[in-house]
Amino acid sequence: MRIESKLCHVSENKVVVQVNGWLNEKNVGSALAEGQTVEIAEDKAILRLKNRINSEKNHEEDIKSTYEDKSKNKLKIQLPKSEMIENINMNDEPNDWSNELTAIDSEIKRLKWSRDDEINLLQKTFGYNNRNKITSYTEIVKYLSILKHTDNQNKTNEKNEIFNTLIEESDIILSDLSWDHIQGRDFLQKEFNVSTRKELNEKQLISFVEKLKSIRNQYLSH
């Protein structure tokens, strides 16, 4: 089996590593583990993945054997209801989070979010500036649920409203400075290497407004 490792989280006393297993170009699962060093976390994750794969094989064999016995005795097998399955998934933390992580990536693509958009939500909800800092399965599930219930249209409208407000604020400051179009463009080119404010992202536009405010304060103090 071929193993691929990914460093997910590093702090002063904890490291989290994710490993993926491949068998004949087929992904056979992944697992997360933590430890005091990268090597320890990686070894634990590999061991967890191998144990899970072996457990699944044994489970499949047990199910097959049970099914054959039940078929011979013509007994009906009652499957659990979907509500029970959901409760099991929520209450029992799995070793493999690959399905949840893949679903999160899909939701981010659906929302057409940039990295800054995702960071804003993570900071607002969990206080993290990176998804890899989530080491709790409960938080992973909560984060996925929030993304699924997020309306991209509302987010787009909110961003447009903030962007327009910043543009209007910069117009007022430029007027106070008596700057013409050429002066404004030269300043943008010098500070951000762009020709128009529309080429700035939200963070850059906020920085642009703050720089203009600083210049205006200096201008008014003289």
C-alpha positions in Angstrom: 0.0 0.0 0.0 1.3 3.5 -0.9 1.0 6.1 1.8 0.8 9.9 1.2 1.1 12.2 4.2 -0.2 15.8 4.7 0.7 18.1 7.6 -2.6 19.6 8.8 -1.8 21.5 12.0 1.3 22.5 14.0 1.3 24.2 17.4 3.8 24.4 20.2 3.0 21.0 21.7 0.8 19.3 19.1 1.1 18.2 15.4 -1.8 16.8 13.4 -1.0 14.7 10.3 -3.4 13.2 7.7 -2.4 10.1 5.7 -4.0 8.7 2.6 -3.7 5.1 1.5 -3.5 4.0 -2.1 -3.7 0.4 -3.4 -3.2 -0.1 -7.2 -4.1 3.6 -7.8 -7.2 3.3 -5.8 -7.7 5.3 -2.7 -8.5 3.0 0.2 -9.1 5.7 2.8 -7.5 8.3 5.1 -6.9 8.9 8.8 -5.9 11.7 11.1 -3.7 11.5 14.2 -1.9 13.9 16.5 1.4 13.6 18.3 4.2 15.7 19.8 6.3 15.4 16.6 5.5 14.9 12.9 7.0 11.4 12.9 4.9 10.3 15.9 1.7 11.7 14.4 2.4 10.2 11.1 3.1 6.7 12.5 -0.1 6.9 14.6 -2.1 7.9 11.5 -0.7 5.1 9.4 -1.4 2.6 12.2 -4.9 3.9 12.5 -5.5 3.7 8.8 -4.2 0.1 8.6 -6.3 -1.0 11.5 -9.4 0.6 10.0 -8.8 -1.1 6.7 -8.3 -4.5 8.3 -11.3 -3.9 10.5 -13.4 -3.1 7.5 -12.3 -6.2 5.7 -13.1 -8.3 8.7 -16.5 -6.5 9.0 -17.3 -7.2 5.4 -16.5 -10.9 5.8 -18.7 -11.1 8.9 -21.5 -9.4 7.1 -21.2 -11.7 4.2 -21.1 -14.7 6.4 -24.1 -13.5 8.4 -26.0 -12.7 5.3 -25.4 -16.2 3.9 -26.6 -17.8 7.2 -29.7 -15.6 7.3 -30.5 -16.4 3.7 -30.3 -20.1 4.5 -32.6 -19.7 7.4 -34.9 -17.4 5.4 -34.8 -14.8 8.2 -35.5 -11.1 7.4 -32.9 -8.6 8.2 -34.2 -5.2 9.5 -32.0 -2.3 8.5 -31.8 0.7 10.8 -33.8 3.8 9.9 -32.1 6.7 8.3 -32.6 8.8 11.5 -30.7 6.2 13.5 -27.8 6.2 11.0 -27.5 10.0 11.2 -27.4 9.8 15.0 -24.7 7.2 14.9 -22.6 9.3 12.5 -22.9 12.3 14.7 -22.3 10.6 18.1 -19.4 8.3 17.0 -16.3 10.2 15.9 -14.8 8.4 12.9 -11.1 8.0 12.3 -11.5 9.0 8.7 -12.7 12.6 7.9 -12.1 12.4 4.2 -15.8 12.5 3.3 -16.4 15.6 5.4 -13.2 17.4 4.1 -14.2 16.6 0.5 -17.7 17.9 1.1 -16.3 21.1 2.5 -14.2 21.6 -0.6 -17.3 21.1 -2.7 -19.2 23.7 -0.8 -16.4 26.2 -1.1 -16.4 25.7 -4.8 -20.2 26.0 -4.9 -20.0 29.3 -3.1 -17.1 30.4 -5.4 -15.3 31.7 -2.3 -11.8 33.0 -2.2 -9.4 32.0 0.6 -10.1 35.3 2.3 -13.9 34.5 2.3 -13.3 31.2 4.0 -10.9 32.7 6.5 -13.5 35.4 7.4 -16.1 32.7 8.2 -13.6 30.5 10.2 -12.5 33.5 12.3 -16.1 34.6 12.9 -17.2 31.1 13.9 -14.2 29.4 15.5 -11.5 32.0 15.8 -9.2 30.2 13.4 -7.4 31.6 10.4 -6.9 28.3 8.7 -9.2 25.3 8.2 -6.3 22.9 9.1 -6.5 24.2 12.7 -9.8 22.4 13.2 -8.9 19.2 15.1 -12.3 18.4 16.5 -14.7 16.3 14.5 -17.7 18.1 16.0 -16.3 21.4 14.7 -15.7 19.9 11.2 -19.4 18.7 11.1 -20.6 22.1 12.3 -18.4 24.0 9.8 -19.8 21.8 6.9 -23.3 22.4 8.1 -22.8 26.2 8.1 -21.4 26.1 4.6 -24.4 24.0 3.3 -26.8 26.5 4.7 -24.9 29.6 3.4 -26.6 31.5 0.5 -23.9 32.7 -1.9 -26.3 35.3 -3.3 -26.5 37.0 0.1 -22.7 36.8 0.5 -22.3 38.4 -2.9 -24.7 41.2 -2.1 -23.0 41.8 1.2 -19.6 42.0 -0.4 -20.9 44.4 -3.1 -22.4 46.6 -0.5 -19.1 46.8 1.5 -17.2 47.4 -1.7 -19.5 50.2 -2.8 -19.3 51.9 0.6 -15.5 51.9 0.5 -15.5 53.3 -3.0 -17.9 56.1 -1.8 -15.7 56.8 1.2 -12.6 57.0 -0.9 -14.4 59.4 -3.3 -15.0 61.8 -0.4 -11.4 61.7 0.8 -10.0 62.2 -2.7 -12.3 65.2 -3.0 -11.0 66.6 0.3 -7.5 66.2 -1.0 -8.4 67.8 -4.3 -6.9 64.9 -6.2 -7.8 64.5 -9.8 -8.1 61.2 -11.7 -4.4 61.1 -12.6 -3.2 61.6 -9.1 -5.5 58.9 -7.8 -4.3 56.5 -10.5 -0.7 57.2 -9.8 -1.2 56.5 -6.1 -2.9 53.2 -6.9 -0.1 52.2 -9.3 2.6 53.1 -6.7 1.0 51.5 -3.7 -0.9 48.5 -5.2 0.4 48.1 -8.8 -3.1 48.6 -10.3 -4.7 51.3 -12.4 -8.3 51.3 -10.9 -10.0 50.7 -7.6 -12.0 47.9 -9.1 -8.9 45.8 -9.4 -8.4 45.9 -5.6 -9.9 43.1 -3.4 -11.8 44.1 -0.2 -8.7 44.0 2.0 -6.7 46.1 -0.4 -9.5 48.6 -0.8 -9.7 49.0 3.0 -6.0 49.6 3.1 -6.3 52.1 0.2 -9.0 54.1 2.2 -6.8 54.0 5.4 -3.8 55.3 3.5 -5.9 58.2 2.0 -7.2 59.0 5.5 -3.6 59.2 6.8 -2.6 61.6 3.9 -5.7 63.7 4.6 -4.9 63.9 8.3 -1.4 65.1 7.5 -2.8 67.6 4.9 -5.3 69.0 7.4 -2.6 69.3 10.2 -0.5 71.7 8.1 
